[in-house]
Amino acid sequence: MFIIVASVLLLVFVALAGADLLISNINSDELSNMGVEEKS
């Protein structure tokens, strides 16, 4: 049972991390397309 819970938590963590990277890439691409560049 513990292994199942750990696997689900790991999948959720990976999914959230991937979505965060995807969103940040899309946002930077949209900003550069609009001619607005922000240096973080």
ChimeraX attribute file (.defattr): number of C-alpha atoms within 10 A of each C-alpha:
attribute: neighborCount
match mode: 1-to-1
recipient: residues
	/A:1	5
	/A:2	6
	/A:3	8
	/A:4	9
	/A:5	10
	/A:6	11
	/A:7	11
	/A:8	11
	/A:9	12
	/A:10	12
	/A:11	12
	/A:12	12
	/A:13	12
	/A:14	12
	/A:15	12
	/A:16	12
	/A:17	12
	/A:18	12
	/A:19	12
	/A:20	12
	/A:21	12
	/A:22	11
	/A:23	12
	/A:24	12
	/A:25	12
	/A:26	12
	/A:27	12
	/A:28	15
	/A:29	14
	/A:30	13
	/A:31	13
	/A:32	12
	/A:33	10
	/A:34	9
	/A:35	9
	/A:36	10
	/A:37	12
	/A:38	8
	/A:39	4
	/A:40	3
